[in-house]
Amino acid sequence: MKGDGGKMVIKSKLKWVGLVGLVLSALSLFTHFLLARYSYTDDNLTEYQAITIFSWRPIFQNADLSPNGLLGLLSKLHRRLWGPVRRLESLQPHAKPRQHYTVPVSESDRFIFVRIRGGFHEIRSSICDAVVIARLLNATLVIPEIQSTTSSKGISAQFKSFPYLYNEDHFMETLANDITVVKTLPKSLKGARRKKEIPSFKVINSQSPYYYLHHVLPVLKRHSVVELVVSDGGCLQAILPPDLEEYQRLRCRVAFHALSFRQEVQELATKILHRLRAPGRPFIAYDPGMTRDALAYYGCAELFQDVHTELIQHRRLWMLKRGIVKGNLTVDSNAQRLNGSCPLMPEEIGIILRAYGYSWDTIIYISGGEVFGGQKKLIPFHAMFENVVDRTSLTTPWELNKIYGREANLVDKYPKTPPSAEQETKKDTWKTSGQRPRPLPPPPARPKSYNIEGWWGWVAESDNEPESTVIELRTNAHKLLWEAIDYMVCVEADVFVPGFDRDGKGRPSFASLVMGHRLYQSATAKSFMLDRKEIAKHMEEISDHLYEFNQTWIKSVRNHLRKSLVDGLTEESKISKSLSFLSFPVPECACLRSKPNGASSRTSASQLPAALKVAPSCPAWMGKDVISRTAADKENEDDLDEDDDSGTFSLFFRQSGGSSNRNAVSNGGGRGDGEMMSSKEETQMEDQEEMEGGDR
């Protein structure tokens, strides 16, 4: 008995020793992680973040850090990749009224109620047009209703319709001097709306002011209220007559000032921006623009060669039946790609970014979330850039759920397809056919199956696309919030690269609105307005030797990208502005700021494209340009774009000895600021760069 008691005591002591050891180990680990967050200096204790999700190239050791050495080279490279577009420095945002502008009356007996359908960019454009129409008809605007949220089941009752996406109070306060905005119709008109007794107009895209003044206004005067149903994204033509130029500035005030996202969305977008900038480095925002509707509209199905081709063809057939698109069902996708009508694939964007000089450790934010074709389409892009992130990788599920609010728990009950009349007849026949062996009943129809990789099981089984499930309807509402976050990140990005800027109706898409907002808010921010036809030509040149880039090809790509920063504005003003004013809101919503020495703004305007030279001078209350440069600084900046940094080719690409003799087309060697060089200067510069590249 004593021996057993001694063994029990020993076991008990061992347990206590083990427990004390575990406690000490836990304290040691806690102390280690606590001390790892601080850095001791001579005077104080500094806290820092020791963990990051990004990686970057190591600091150069034993390198020539003189201005003419590696430090100067990297400084020029950084300014070329991330620096402002100097030719647009004089362009400043100015959307305030410039002529006699009356304040709306406080009481109005005319009300306009608008129901908006469509995606994020269509909703944004339609709201701006609705405000302009209310001002044009001297009517009170009821807060627009966003159908994508009201038709969704189970979304939070806290946020409904317009407040689901935008800040309702801020919208009303900002437009107080432009129109009268109310949250709901008066009680006397609510009943008529419920009974559907108020006149309704289904407005098509790009209606003229004449339509509203001569068709809608008389009805509005008789009934005191009209309902506008907008489903095509935008209900007023983009280009207005010269006497209505103030209404264009009203559009800018709505889009860039009044339409502020609700607080929860803004806070999450700000967190994402802080996490992107945590390493202290700039980042690129890339919008692939690869949506099923856009690919079907332009006939780009053959670019995938898998089940997604069938999905695109199915949607194109649906568009042909409804007259959305004209032409044949089968289209030569390669010809469309060479013509610039198809989106640039992620691997093509990756190649041209690497050719321009962006290194493998560049931080790239992919907007849009889901890329049609699945994540496999991004594999080559991830292979070229290590720090590729998106909304999901920079947030937690809890943070995303917070912006949704309290939602009902929906059970994924797929709607059962009702049996056809033929099947009903067969069942009745079986019931009345007498006694005989009966086969097993047919299996139930497979429900619509969908995931982020883009696999749709119904394609191989049915020609008809199943109706959206309840969960998918709610996901469509969530997508509006996702795109709102991406919109804020893309607008604030150091560089923006669109893969495609058209939607499934041939009109400017999400990327076009982002570029228009960046042009208005900060014209000097880099936004590459790529010529897809030119990029496709460049990619064809190296299709047979993709991994053996030559300097001539790289220089031609760099020249094209540099020219797109400014010259692309001219093309954008000709093509996109006629379809969507918000994609190119200048010069109506801009002015030219004069230089500090009092020089006329005409000198600055001479550096601008023709589409921007008509912008007026900024008013005196905006002040002078605070940027002052010495002559040496200006000379260095002028030389910056001339230097193509041939010595940095080895940092980004593997060179081939005989690759420079292959067929490659040069664009003529343009300066980074858009000015043309003479052929003699260009030849001398290229010879010098090739010599420097060979020496290095």
Disulfide bonds with the S-S distance in Angstrom:
Cys252-Cys589 1.92
Cys300-Cys342 1.98
Cys591-Cys618 1.96
